[in-house]
């Protein structure tokens, strides 16, 4: 049964239910609603300060690009209060001429020289996509289909570029490799620490499911996002100095009224790339969600951050690939779990820092009734990285996982609060300094009811 299938029962409610089913099954091709998907993006742009000439070996410019808006990351300066004029801001201008397939002239010159710059040009589809989403919401639901293309979206004040606020809405693409929602906006800032200026060039969220607002609570249900690539336009940064950034490229959020909810949402068969944000951020109230079969590639924050008070979740068959963090002491977690009643199974997590999977956060957030099953956590070589880190949890089952090449114990129970009723069975813990480690961080902390059976441990010295 597909995500939007409904059983339309006969008898008294037949006409009403037929109407609802028809609304949910309606497919809206974005090209029929003014959405173009004709943007272009390259990552090898070069400009010299004072020049209007932009060179990209991979761009293949044509006369059709003349008069198109263009963004060149890092080619401008921005006045920052208390810091001064700082290089690294995006140059926002238009293409005025095409010299050849690799060279164009722009309406404004570069203020700072750049090489290997992120460059995006072409029509912005934000307004047309958001208008279609709102139309589908008001019509009772439906499927919004994105054919192959690069759909350039942008945000204001670092808010998500696109927002779903209604039920029974599905966003789907031709495939994750073909239909790409790319947020070209960045939020530029800088700070001076010990006399050194650090630029803070952040990508911006692409898509959020939101519920509620200052005027009234709301419940949103049955939303799916699948078969798309979502990317932000941030760049590598010094995580240790600048610190983490909370939002995700894709996420959920409920108004903090304790009443609004997002229920039964699904993210599946996606590719998410970011150099700054979380990949997926769940920060909502509600019950029932699935994150399945997706790939997250991140040089930025945690790859998946499951917070709020969402329950009855399932995170399965995902691939989470961390990259290189600039700076030291920069925790970046594969899956940070702050939800209860959750199953995490058959995921592959590679090259993260601090923990592949974190359960709870002492002293702030406890979790309970969590299953961590048959995951593979590999190449955990950044200093101080554990496979599975249990911080504040009860009634958890850690079963059938493989942890290899960690620099901290493969499974750590480390708390300033309490850990209770945790079963650790049939795990393979290979090339690790220690298999299972327990530590109470305070005299009042407790670790009780821990069962360890049939685990294979192969230790190495670092």
C-alpha positions in Angstrom: 0.0 0.0 0.0 1.4 3.3 -1.0 1.9 6.2 1.4 -1.2 8.0 0.3 -3.4 5.0 -0.2 -6.6 5.1 1.8 -9.4 2.6 2.1 -12.5 4.4 0.8 -15.3 2.6 2.6 -18.8 2.4 1.1 -22.2 3.1 2.7 -23.0 6.5 4.2 -19.6 8.1 3.9 -18.8 6.9 0.4 -19.0 10.3 -1.4 -16.9 12.1 1.3 -14.2 9.4 1.4 -14.1 9.3 -2.4 -13.5 13.0 -2.4 -10.7 12.7 0.1 -9.0 9.8 -1.7 -9.1 11.8 -5.0 -7.5 14.8 -3.4 -4.7 12.6 -1.9 -4.0 10.9 -5.2 -3.8 14.0 -7.4 -0.4 14.5 -8.9 0.9 18.0 -9.5 3.9 18.2 -11.9 5.8 21.3 -10.8 6.5 22.2 -14.5 2.8 22.9 -14.9 2.9 25.5 -12.2 5.7 27.8 -13.2 8.5 25.8 -11.5 11.4 25.6 -14.0 14.3 23.6 -12.5 16.8 25.2 -14.8 19.4 26.4 -12.3 23.1 25.5 -12.6 25.7 25.0 -10.0 29.5 24.5 -10.1 32.2 24.4 -7.4 35.2 25.6 -9.4 34.5 29.3 -9.9 37.4 31.7 -9.9 37.4 35.5 -9.8 40.0 38.2 -9.2 39.3 41.2 -7.0 38.3 44.2 -9.1 37.4 42.1 -12.1 33.9 41.3 -13.5 35.1 38.1 -15.2 34.1 34.7 -13.8 35.9 31.5 -15.0 34.7 28.0 -14.5 36.2 25.0 -16.3 33.0 22.9 -15.8 30.3 25.5 -16.4 29.5 25.3 -20.2 28.0 28.7 -20.3 25.7 29.7 -23.2 24.0 32.9 -24.3 20.8 31.6 -22.5 22.6 32.5 -19.3 22.7 36.3 -20.0 20.7 38.3 -17.5 20.3 35.3 -15.2 21.0 36.0 -11.4 24.2 34.5 -10.1 25.8 33.9 -6.7 29.5 33.5 -6.2 30.4 32.5 -2.7 33.3 34.4 -1.1 33.7 37.0 -3.8 32.3 39.9 -1.8 32.8 41.6 1.6 30.4 42.5 4.3 30.4 45.0 7.1 30.1 43.1 10.4 29.3 45.1 13.6 32.3 45.1 15.9 34.5 43.3 13.4 34.7 45.5 10.3 34.8 44.7 6.6 35.1 40.9 6.2 35.9 39.0 3.0 33.9 35.8 2.2 30.4 37.1 1.7 28.6 36.0 -1.5 28.7 38.2 -4.6 25.0 38.5 -5.7 24.7 39.9 -9.2 23.7 39.0 -12.8 25.4 37.6 -15.9 25.9 40.4 -18.5 27.9 38.5 -21.2 29.2 35.2 -22.3 32.9 35.2 -23.5 33.0 31.4 -24.1 31.8 28.2 -22.5 34.0 28.7 -19.5 33.9 32.5 -19.0 31.2 35.1 -18.4 31.2 38.7 -17.4 29.1 39.9 -14.4 27.3 43.2 -13.7 29.4 43.7 -10.5 33.1 43.1 -9.9 34.5 40.7 -7.3 35.7 42.5 -4.1 37.7 39.5 -3.0 39.6 37.0 -5.1 38.3 33.4 -5.0 39.2 30.0 -6.4 37.2 26.8 -6.2 34.1 28.9 -5.3 30.6 27.7 -5.2 28.7 29.3 -8.0 24.9 29.1 -8.7 23.0 30.8 -11.4 19.6 30.6 -13.1 16.0 31.1 -12.1 14.9 31.0 -8.4 12.0 28.6 -8.0 11.2 29.3 -4.3 8.0 31.3 -4.8 6.5 29.0 -7.4 7.2 25.8 -5.3 5.9 27.3 -2.1 2.8 28.6 -3.9 2.1 25.1 -5.2 2.7 23.5 -1.8 0.1 25.9 -0.3 -2.4 25.1 -3.1 -2.0 21.4 -2.5 -2.5 21.8 1.3 -5.7 23.9 0.8 -7.0 21.3 -1.7 -6.8 18.5 0.9 -3.5 17.0 -0.2 -1.7 15.4 -3.2 1.6 14.5 -4.7 4.0 17.2 -5.9 6.3 15.8 -8.5 9.7 17.1 -9.5 11.1 16.0 -12.9 14.8 15.9 -13.3 16.4 19.3 -12.8 18.2 21.6 -10.4 15.6 23.6 -8.5 17.2 26.7 -7.0 15.6 27.9 -3.8 16.6 30.6 -1.3 15.6 31.6 2.1 15.2 34.8 4.1 16.7 35.4 7.5 18.0 31.8 7.6 14.5 30.4 7.7 13.7 27.2 5.7 13.4 28.0 2.0 10.3 25.8 1.7 7.7 24.9 4.4 4.9 22.3 4.5 2.1 23.2 7.0 -0.7 20.9 5.8 -1.6 17.2 5.9 -1.5 14.6 3.2 1.2 16.2 1.1 4.0 14.3 -0.7 7.0 15.8 -2.4 8.7 13.3 -4.7 11.3 13.4 -7.5 12.1 11.5 -10.6 14.9 10.0 -8.5 17.3 11.2 -5.8 20.1 11.7 -8.4 17.9 13.6 -10.9 15.7 16.0 -9.0 17.7 18.4 -6.7 16.4 21.1 -4.4 19.4 23.3 -3.8 19.3 26.2 -1.3 21.7 28.7 -2.8 21.3 31.1 0.1 23.9 31.5 2.8 24.0 33.4 6.1 27.3 35.2 6.4 28.7 36.4 9.7 32.1 36.7 11.4 33.5 37.0 14.8 36.8 38.0 16.3 38.4 35.7 18.9 41.7 36.6 20.4 42.3 39.0 17.6 41.6 36.5 14.8 38.6 36.9 12.5 36.7 33.7 11.8 34.1 33.9 9.0 30.9 32.0 9.6 29.3 31.2 6.2 26.4 28.9 6.8 24.1 27.0 4.5 20.4 27.4 5.0 17.6 24.8 5.6 15.9 23.6 2.4 12.7 22.1 3.6 10.8 21.8 6.9 7.5 20.4 8.0 6.0 22.9 10.5 2.9 22.9 12.6 1.3 25.5 14.8 2.1 29.2 15.3 1.5 32.1 17.6 -2.2 32.3 16.6 -3.3 28.7 17.2 -2.1 25.1 17.6 -2.2 22.7 14.7 -1.8 19.1 13.8 -0.2 18.0 10.6 -0.1 14.4 9.5 0.8 12.1 6.6 3.6 14.0 4.9 6.2 12.3 2.8 9.4 13.5 1.2 11.1 11.0 -1.1 13.4 10.5 -4.2 15.0 13.9 -4.0 18.4 15.4 -3.4 18.5 18.3 -0.9 21.6 20.4 -0.5 22.6 23.6 1.2 25.2 26.1 0.1 27.4 26.3 3.2 31.2 25.7 3.1 33.7 24.1 5.4 34.2 26.1 8.6 36.0 25.9 11.9 33.5 23.9 13.9 35.5 24.1 17.1 35.5 27.9 17.1 32.2 28.7 15.5 30.3 25.9 17.3 27.4 23.7 16.1 24.4 24.9 14.1 21.0 23.4 15.0 18.8 23.4 12.0 18.8 20.6 9.4 18.8 20.7 5.7 15.5 18.8 6.1 13.5 18.8 9.3 10.3 19.1 11.4 9.4 21.7 14.0 6.3 22.4 16.0 5.4 25.6 17.6 6.4 25.6 21.3 2.9 25.5 22.6 3.0 21.9 23.8 -0.1 21.2 21.7 0.9 21.3 18.0 2.0 18.0 16.5 3.4 16.4 13.4 2.3 12.8 13.0 3.1 9.9 10.6 5.7 11.6 8.4 8.2 9.8 6.2 11.6 10.8 4.7 12.9 8.1 2.4 15.2 7.5 -0.6 16.8 10.9 -0.2 20.3 12.2 -0.7 21.2 15.1 1.6 24.5 17.0 1.4 25.7 19.7 3.7 28.9 21.4 4.8 27.3 23.1 7.8 23.9 22.0 9.0 22.5 18.8 10.4 21.4 16.5 7.6 18.0 15.7 9.1 16.7 17.4 12.3 13.5 16.1 14.0 12.4 18.7 16.5 8.7 18.2 16.9 5.9 16.7 19.0 3.8 13.9 17.6 3.8 10.2 17.0 4.9 8.0 14.1 7.7 8.7 11.7 10.1 6.9 9.4 13.5 7.8 8.0 14.4 5.2 5.5 16.9 4.3 2.8 18.5 7.7 2.6 22.1 8.9 2.3 23.5 11.9 4.3 26.9 13.3 3.5 28.1 16.0 5.9 31.2 18.0 6.7 29.1 20.0 9.1 27.0 19.2 12.1 25.4 16.0 13.3 24.2 13.9 10.5 20.8 13.1 12.1 19.4 14.8 15.2 16.3 13.4 16.7 15.0 15.7 19.3 11.7 17.2 20.5 9.1 14.8 21.8 8.4 12.7 18.8 7.7 9.0 19.5 7.3 5.7 17.7 9.9 6.4 15.1 11.8 4.1 12.8 15.3 4.9 11.4 16.3 2.1 9.0 18.6 1.3 6.1 20.3 4.8 5.9 23.9 5.6 5.0 25.5 8.4 7.1 28.9 9.5 5.8 30.9 12.1 7.8 33.7 14.1 6.3 36.5 16.2 7.6 35.9 18.8 10.4 38.2 21.8 10.5 39.4 22.4 14.1 39.6 20.1 17.1 37.2 19.2 19.9 34.3 19.2 17.5 31.7 16.6 18.3 29.7 15.5 15.3 27.4 12.5 15.9 26.0 10.1 13.3 22.5 9.8 15.0 21.9 11.8 18.2 18.8 10.3 19.8 16.6 12.3 22.1 13.4 10.5 21.3 11.8 7.5 23.0 10.0 4.5 21.5 12.4 4.4 18.6 14.0 1.7 16.5 17.4 2.3 14.8 18.2 -0.6 12.5 20.5 -1.6 9.6 22.1 1.8 9.2 25.7 2.3 8.1 27.6 5.1 9.8 31.1 6.1 8.8 33.7 8.6 10.0 32.0 10.7 12.6 33.4 12.2 15.8 32.4 11.6 19.4 29.8 8.9 18.7 28.2 6.9 15.9 24.9 6.7 17.9 24.2 8.7 21.1 21.3 7.8 23.4 20.1 10.6 25.6 21.9 13.6 26.9 23.0 13.8 30.5 21.9 16.0 32.3 19.2 17.3 29.9 17.3 14.6 28.0 16.5 11.0 29.0 15.3 8.4 26.5 13.6 5.1 26.9 12.4 2.1 24.9 15.0 2.4 22.2 16.2 -0.5 20.0 19.6 -0.3 18.3 19.9 -3.3 16.0 22.1 -4.6 13.3 23.8 -1.3 12.5 27.4 -1.0 11.1 29.6 1.7 12.6 33.0 1.9 10.9 36.1 4.1 10.7 35.5 5.9 14.0 39.1 7.1 14.0 38.7 10.8 15.0 40.1 11.2 18.5 37.6 10.2 21.3 35.0 8.5 19.2 32.8 5.7 20.4 30.5 3.5 18.4 27.4 3.7 20.7 27.4 6.2 23.6 24.6 5.7 26.2 24.3 8.9 28.3 20.8 8.8 29.9 18.6 5.9 28.9 16.4 3.1 30.2 14.9 0.0 28.6 17.2 -0.1 25.6 18.4 -3.1 23.5 21.7 -2.9 21.7 21.7 -6.0 19.6 23.6 -7.4 16.6 25.6 -4.3 15.8 29.1 -4.2 14.3 31.5 -1.5 15.6 35.0 -1.3 14.2 38.1 1.1 14.4 36.9 3.3 17.2 39.3 5.4 19.4 37.0 5.2 22.5 35.4 2.0 23.8 33.0 0.5 21.2 30.0 0.8 23.6 30.1 3.4 26.4 27.7 3.8 29.3 28.7 7.1 30.7 26.3 9.1 32.7 25.8 11.8 35.3 22.2 10.7 35.7 21.0 7.1 35.3 21.2 4.2 32.9 19.0 1.2 33.6 17.7 -2.0 32.0 20.0 -2.1 29.0 20.6 -5.3 27.1 23.9 -5.5 25.1 23.9 -8.8 23.1 25.5 -10.4 20.1 27.5 -7.4 19.0 30.8 -7.5 17.1 33.3 -5.0 18.5 36.5 -5.2 16.5 39.7 -3.2 16.6 38.6 -1.1 19.5 40.5 0.0 22.7 37.8 -1.6 24.8 34.6 -3.4 24.2 32.0 -2.2 26.7 32.9 0.5 29.3 30.8 1.9 32.2 31.4 5.2 34.1 29.3 7.1 36.6 30.2 10.8 36.4 28.7 11.8 39.7 28.1 10.2 43.1 24.4 10.4 42.5 24.6 8.7 39.1 23.6 5.1 38.7 24.0 2.3 36.1 21.8 -0.7 36.9 20.3 -3.7 35.2 22.9 -4.0 32.4 23.0 -7.4 30.6 25.9 -8.3 28.3 25.8 -11.6 26.5 27.5 -13.2 23.4 29.4 -10.1 22.4 32.7 -10.6 20.3 35.4 -8.2 21.3 38.8 -7.6 19.6 40.9 -4.9 21.3 43.8 -3.0 20.0 46.2 -0.4 21.6 46.5 3.1 20.3 
